[in-house]
Amino acid sequence: MPEISRPTYDFIVIGGGTAGNVVTGRLAENPNVKILVVEAGEGNPKDVPEIMTPARAFELRNSHYDWAYQTFFVDKPDYERVEKPNTRGKVLGGSSSLNYFTWLRGSKGTMDAWEEYGGPNWNWQGCKEYFNKPATYHDDHKMYDARFSEIGCDGPVHVSHAELLPETESFRQALTKAWTGEGLVVKEDIYDGEVHGLTHCISSVYGGVRSNSAAYLDGKDNIEFMFSSVATKLNFEGMDNENAVVTSVTIFDQSQVSKTIWVRKEVIISAGVFETPKLLLLSGIGPRRELARHGLSPVIVSEHVGDHLLDHPILPHVFRLKDGTGLDHVLLQKGRHHDAARAQYEKDKTGPLASGLLGMVAFPRIDERLSDHVQYRKAKEENGGKDPFGPEGQPYFEIDFVPMFCDAFQWHFPVPPEGDWLTVIVDLLRPQSKEGYVRLNTTDPREQPAINLNYFSNELDILALREGVRYIDQILMEGDGMKDIIGEDYPWPMPRESDEEMDRLIMDRAQTGYHPCGTARLSLDISQGVVDSELKVHGAKNLRIIDASIIPVIPDCGIQNAVYMIAEKVRHTWCHKMNANQDMVGC
C-alpha cells in the first residue's frame, strides 16, 4: 500500500472498519479523488490465520486485534458488574475481521421503526436494495433455493450458507426433530422481512475463509493509509450558515507523533460505536455538561452524543453432548481428529476449520408464555396494548446453537478437558433497557472511553431472558431427538426451577451479543439525535458519521449486514445528489 505523500486529501475516513471500508472503496471508484484512511489497528488481516480461518474466530477475543474495552454490563444501586474485554475489531476490516460471521438483516417492522428518526427513506423499503448490495451469495452445491442469490449478486463480500459438516449431522437432525416436534416451523427465507422459525445460517464465509470489508479496497490505488494511528481531534475554522466547518484532523501516528492532515471535501467518522462519540467529545461536539466536566470548549452542543447505547444482552449456557456429536473432540482437544482437521484445512480449506460453527439459528416468540406474568402484562398495557418485545410480530430471541464449547461467551469458566459440548446463546433482540452510554474517562485520546451498557435497567429484560432460557431448554432437554444426545449443564446445574436464582444467574452471567449501536443516533434534528438523514452531523459542515453509531433502533439479529447497508445507502444517496449538482467528486 502506498505511503503518505500529501498533507491534503479530498476525503479523510477515520476508521478502516466495516462501514469505513465500504465508503472508502465506493468513493475510490472515482480515480480522481484522493482518500486517506486512518486506522488504529494494523493493515494485515489476510496475514492473520486466526482472522481468516473461520473456526478460529473465538481465539481473537482479547488478542492484539481486539480493542478489549472495559465495560459496565450492569450498573444498579445494589449491584454492579464491570467486565473486560468487550471485543471490537482493531485491524483493517474492524469487527468484520473479528465477528462471528452471521449475515442477517432482521424484520421489516424493526426497520420501519427507523423512519421515526430518519424520515421516509429510512425504512424497510428504502433500505432493502442496500442490504443486497454488499455481497455475492454462493451455493456451489445447489442445496438452497435459487432466490437466495437475490440477497447478494455482485458485491465484494462473499457469503454462503454455513457448511453442513458431517461431524455435526446427527446434532442437526436431532435439533430439527426436537424443534418441529413442538409444532414449530423451519423457515429458510428469513430475508423477506418476516423472521421466525429455525433456519440454516448464512455467513460471511466462502471457500473456507472469512470475507471482510477490506475486500472493498482491493485494486484502489487512490487510497492511502495511516495504520496504528489514532485521530485525536477534528479541527474547525469558521462558520457556514451557522454550521462549524471541519477543515482538518489531528492524528497521532504509529510513532506517537502528532500530525494535522487537511481535507478538501469531507471527513467521515467510521470509528465505531465507542470511538466515534469519544472523538466527537474530544473535538468539542457533545452534551454541554460532559464537555464542561473535562474542561472542553463546546464547538457544537449536541446533547445526544454518546447516549442511547444499545446492545443485545445474551445468556450463554452449555450442555454436554453425546460423544461424537459435537466439535470439541475435533477442534479443541488434541488427538487424531484434531490433526486430521488441521491437515484437511491446510490441504484445501475444507472441513471443520473452514466452518463458522454456527450452522443453525432459531427466532422464537414467547408472548403467550410471558402473558402469565403481571410485569409483562403491565408493560404491554403501558405500550398501548402492543407487545414491547415484538410490536409488529418480530421474534423475541435469536437462539444460536454452537455444537462446541465457546470460550468467547464463557470466559469465566475453563474449557472442558474432555467430551463434546453445546453452547446455547439466548439473545434478547429488543431489550427494554435503553439507558446505555459512552462518556470520556479522560481527555487523553489514547485512553479508552467509559462504556456502560446498563443492561437490566428495565427489569422486564430479566424476565424475558429467564423465560426464554426455560423455553428453549425445555425443547432441548425434552424434545424428541435432542433428549437422546443432550446431557448435564456445565460447569454446574442451572437453577431453572427458581425465579429468584435464575434472575441472579442472569445478572451474573449475561454477556454482550457484540452488537453495540446508537451512540450518534440518526435523527430529524439535533433535539432527537446527532446526524441527519444523510448522516451529516447536525451543526457541522463537511462532517459525516457512517457506522453503527447512527442506528436508532437495534436490528433483531446480528448487525453486520445492517452496517454494510448503512454505508452503501448513504454513499448512493450522496452521489445521486452530487450528480444532480454536476459535482462528480467522490462518485
N, C-alpha and C positions, 0 to 999 in steps of 0.2 A: 504494500500500500504506500502511496506517495507521502513524502514528508511535508511538513508545513512549509509553505513558501510565500504566502501572502498574509498580511495582517488584517485584511478586509475581505468579507465574503458576502455573497448575496443572501445566504441563509446560514444561521447557526442553529444546529439542533443539539439541545442539551439532553443527552441520554441516548445511547445506541441500543435501546431495549426493543420490546415487541413493537410498540407503536412508532417509536422514533425511527426505526429502520424502514418501516413501511413508508412513512412520509419522506424520508431521505431518498429512498430508492425511486419513488414516484417522481419527486421533484427532479431528480438527476436524469430522468428520461429526456429532459431538455439539455442537450450538451452545452448550451450557452450559459448555464448557471454554475456557480461555484459554491459548494456546500462544505461546511465544517461540522463534524460530529465530535462532541465532547463526551467521552465515555469514561466513567470512573473505574471500570474494570479493564481486563486485558482484551485483546482482539483476536484471540486464537481458539474459538470454541471447537473448530474442526480438528484441532490437535489434541483435544482432551477426551480420552476414552470414556471417562465417567459421564461426560455430556452426550457424546454421540451414541454410546451403547445403551439402548433403551432400558434394559433390565438393571442397569447400574445407576439409574437416576437417584435412587434413595441415598446413595453414597455422597451426593453433593451437599446434603444438609450440613451446615457448619464447616464447609470447606473453604478454600481460598476463593471460590467463586460465589460465595454467599455473603450478602450484606450482614446476615446474622444479627438482626435487630433485637434488642431487648424490648420487651413489650408487656404492658399491663394487660392481662387477659380478663381478670375480674377485679373490680375496684368498688367494693361495697363498704359501708361504715363498719360492719362486723366481720369482713372477710376480704382479703386482697391476695392476688396471686400474680407474680411477675415471673416471666419466663424468657429464656434466651436459648437458642436463636429462633427468631421468626424469619424464615427463609425468603429472600428475594434475590434474583439473579444479579450478580456483579461481574459481568462479562459481556462481550458483544452478543446481542440477542436478548439480554436481560433475562427475564423469567421465562421466555420461550426457550432458553437454553437449560433451564433447571426444572421446569414444571413436569407434571405427570401426564401430559400429552392429550387429555380429553378434548375433543373437538365437538363442542355443543353450542347451541345458541339460545335455548330456552323457549319460553312461552310467548305467544302473541300478546296475551293480556299483560304480561310484565313489560314488554317493550312498548306497548301502547301507553303505559303509565309514564314513560319518559316525556310524552307530549306536554304534560303539565309544566315541564321545566324547559323544554327546548323548542316548543312550538310545533306546528303541523307537520314538519318534515322529520321530526324525531319520534317515530312510531314504527310499528312492525312493517307497514307497507313502505315507509320511507327509508327503512334500513335493510330490507330483505336482500336486495341485489348486492349490497356491500358485504353482507355475511358470506356471499358466494365468491366474491372477487379474489380473496387472498389465495385460494387453494386450488390444487388439482387433485381430484379423487381418483384412486386406483383400486381396481378389483380384478387383479390379474387372473384369478381362478374363476371368475364369473359366478360367485356364490350369492350375490345380493342383487336386488332389483336394479335394473339399468338406470332408473331415475335418480339413483344416488349421485350419478355424475353431475347432476344439476347443482349440487352443493359446492362444486369447485371443478372448473374445467380448463382453466388457463392461467392459474396463479402460481407463484413461485414456491408456495408451501405445499409439500406433498403429504397427503393424508390417505389413510386407508382404514378399513376395519381391522381391529386387533387380531393378530394371528391366533387361530384356533389350535393351540398346542395339543398334540396327542397326550402329553403328560397330564393335562387337566381335563380331558374329555369326560371322564367319569364324574368329576365335580360339576361341570357344566350341565350334564344330563340330570344329575340329582337336584341341582338348584332349579332348573326349569320345571322338573316334575313337582317339586315342592311348591313352587310359585303358582303354577297352573292348577294344582290340586286345591288351592284356596279359591279357585274361580277367578284368578287374576290373569290379565292378558299379557301376551308377548307382542310388542309393537316395535317393528324395526324403524319405521319412518317417524322419527321424532323431530324432524327438521321442517315440518309444515306449520309450526306454531302450536301444535297440540302435543303436549309432553306428558306421557303416562305409560305405565307398564314396565316390563322387563325388556331390555334391549341389548344387542351386541354393540360394543363401544367403537366409535371411530376415533382415531388418534392421529397426532401429528408425527407419525412414524411411517416410513415406507422403505422397502428394501433393506430392512434390518437396521436402519439408522434414524436418528432424530432429524426432524426438519424444523428449522427455526427461522426467525425473521431476518437473520443475516443473509438469507438467500436473496432478499430484495436488493442487496448491494453488489451482487456479482456483476462484473463487467462494466462497472460505472467508474470511469477514470476522473470524473469531475467532483469526486468526494474525497475530502481529506479528513484525517482522524487525529485526535489527541486522546490517546489511551492512558489509563491510570491517572486521569486528570479530573478535577472537580471544579465545576462552576461555582463561584463564591458570591457573585453579586451581579445583578442587572444594573446597568448604568443608564440614566435618563438625562436628556438635555432638552429643555423647553417643553412647551405645550402646543397641542394642535386640537382645536375645538374642545378644550377642557380635558384632553387626554394627554397623559405624560408619554413622551416619545422615547422609546428604547433605542439607544444608538450603539451600545457595546456591551460586552460581557467580560467580567474579570474572572480569571481562571488560575487555579493552582495546577501547574503541570506535573508530570511524573517526577520531576526533580524538586518539587515543592517551591518552584519559582512562580511568583505572581505575574500574570500577563494580562493585558487587555486586548481583546480582539473586537474589531468593529464590524458592523453589519449594514448592508445597503438596503435590504428588504425587510426581513423579519427574523426574530428569534423565536424558536419553537421549543417549548419546555416539554420534554418527554422523559422526565427523570424518575417517574414512578410515584405511587400514592404517598410515600413517606418523604421522599426527597423533593418533590415538586413544591409542596407547601413550605418546606424548610427554606428553599431558595427564594420563594416569594417573600417570606417574612424577613429574611436577611437583606432583601432588596427594598424593604420599606412598604411592602404590599401585604396588608393583613388587618386583623382587628386592632383597633386603637389601643385597647388595654394590653394586648400581648406585645405589641411593638414598644409601648411605654415601659413594660416590665423589664425589657432588655435595653432600654435607652436608645432605641432605634427611631430615627425620624420618619414619620409617615410620608410616603410619596402618594400612595393611594390607600385610603381607608376602605378596606374590603372585609366586612365582618365575618364572612363565611369561610375565609381561607383557613384550612386545617380542620374545620368542623365536618360533621356528617360522615365520619369514617365508618364504613360498613364492611363486614366480613361474615362469612358463614361460620357459625360455631359448629363444630363436629364432635361426635362422641365415637372415637375408635375403640374397638374391643376385639378380643382374639379368642378363637376356639381351636381346639385340637381337631385335626382332620385325620381320617383313616390313613395309615401309612401308604404312600404311593399315589395319593390323590391330589397332593399339593406340589409346591415347587421348592420347599425348603431343602429337601434332600438333594435337589439339583443345583440350586443357586447359592445356598448359604452354608452348606455342610460339605466339607472336603471329602472326596472319595471318587469312585469311578463315574458316578453320574455327573458330578461337578466337572470332572476332567473332560468327559465326553461333550458336555455342553460348551465348554471353552473351545475345544477343538473344532466343533461344528461351526461356531460363530467365526472363528479365525479363518476357516476354510471358505465359507460362502455367505456369511452374515445371516444365517438362519438359526432356528432352534430357540430355546428358552431365553437366551441372552438378547435375541432380536425382538423380544416381546416387551411392550409397555406394561404388561402384567395385569392390567385391568381389562378383562375380556367382556364382562357383563355388568350392567348397571341397571338399577331399578328406580322408578319415580312414583312412589305411592302417595296417596292422601289418607289421612286418618281422622277426618272431621266427625264421622259417626262415633268413633272411639272417644274423641275429646268432648263430644256433646254430653257425656256423663259427668263432666266436671263444671262446677259452678263458675270457677275462674274463667274458663273458656267461654261459657255462655254469656257472662257479663261483658267480656271483651268483644264478643260478636255483636251484642246489643249496642255497645258504645261505638261500634264501627258501622252503624246504620243498618244492622242486620246482615252485613257481609262478613264472610269468613276472613279473619285478619291474616291468615297464613296463605290463603289461596282464593282471593276475592273473585277471580274470573275462572275458577276451576283449575288453577295451577297446582302442581304437585307440592306436597309439604317437604319432601325429602329427596335428595339424591343418595341412594344407597350403593356404595362401592363394595364389590366383593373381590378381594385380592387373595388368591389361594397361596399365601405366604406370609410370614411374619414381616411387618413393615416397620422398621425402627424409626422412620421419619415421622410416624404418627404415635409411636410408643416408646419415645426416647427415655422414659423413666424406668423402663424395665429391660432386663438383659435379654439378648436374643436367645431363644430356647436352644439348647445344645443338641437336641435330637428331635425327631418326629417332623410331621408336616402340620401346618397351621393355616387358619383362615383369619385374615384381618377384615373386619366388617366396619365400614365407616358410615355413620349416620349423619348426614349433612343437612342441617336446617336451612332451607332455602330462602325464606322470607322472615328473618328474625325481627322481632318487635323491639329489640334493644337497638336504638339508633343514636346513641349519645357518645360514640367513639370520637377521638380527636387526635390530631398531631400538633405539638407545640415545639418551641425551641427549648432545649436543655441549656444551651449556651450560644453565644454569637460566633463561636469558632466553627466555621463551615465544615471542618473535618470531623466534627463530633456528631454522633447520631442525634436525631430529634427525639423528643419524648412522645411515645406512642401509647395510646390507651384504647384498646378495642372495646373495653367497657361491656363485655359480654354480661348478659343476665341483669342489666339494669332494669329490664322488664322481665319479671319472673315467669311470665307466660311462656317464655322460651324454654325454661327449665321443664315445665310441664310437657311441652311439645316433644322435647328430646327424650324425656323419660318414657313417655308413651310410645314414641317412635321406636326406641330400642326394644321395648317389650313386644311391640307389634312384629318387628322383623325377626326378633329372636324366637318368637313362637313359631313362625314359619320355618326357620332353620332347624329348630330343635324337635319339632313335632311333625313337620311335613314329610310326606312320602318321598323317599329317595334320600333327602338330606339327613333324616334321623338315623339312617343306617351308616353314615360316614362321619357324623359330627360327634365331637367328644366334649371334654370339660373346658371351662374357661381358663384363660391364662392371664396373669400369674396366679389368681385366686378366684373363687366363685364370686359372681356379681350378685348383689342383694336384690334380685328382681321383685321379691315379694313385699319389700318395704318402700313406701313412697319416700319417707324421710331419708333412709340410707341411699336410695337411688339419687335423690336430689343432691346429697352431699357428694356422691361419686361424680356426678356431672360437674359440679363446681370444681372438684379436684382434678378431673381428668379431661375435661373438654379442651379441644385444641382448635387452632385456626384451620380453616379449609384452604388457606393460602389464596384467597380471592379478595384481597382488600380493594376498596374503591371509594370514591365520593369526596375526597378532601379538597377539590377545587371544582365544585359542582356546576354542571350545566344549569342555565337559568335564563329567565326572560329579562331580568335586570339585576342590578347589583344588590338589591334588597333580598333577592332569593338565592343568589349564588355568586360564582366567581367568573364564569365565562358565558358568552352569548351563544347563539345557535351556530355560529361559525367558529366557535371555540376561541374567539378573541377575548382577551382579558378585559373585563369592564374597567374603564378608566385609563386604559393604556392604548398606545398606538404601536404597531409593529410587534405585537407580542401575542402568541397563542399558547395554549396548553393542549397537547394531544397525547393523552394516556388515560389510564383507568381512573385517574383523579376526577375526571369530569362526569363519571357515571352517577346519575341521580337516584336510580332505583336498582338495587343489585340484581343481576340476572339469576334466574332459578336453575343454575347449573354452574360449572366452571366458567371463568370469564375470558379464556384465551381468545375464542373466536370473536367475542364482542369487542375486545381491544383492537384486534386486526380490523374489524368492521369500522370502528370509530375513525381510525386513521385513513382507511380507504374512502370513507364517506366525506370527511371534511376536505380531503385533498381534491376529490372530484368536484364538490361544490365550489371550492376555492378557485379551481382552474376554470370552471364554467363561467364564473363571474369575471375572472381576468380576461377570458376570451371575448366576452361580451364588451369589455372595455378596450379590446385590442391591445391588451398587455399580456404578452405570452411568457413573461418571466416566470420560470418555475413550473410551466405546464408543457 
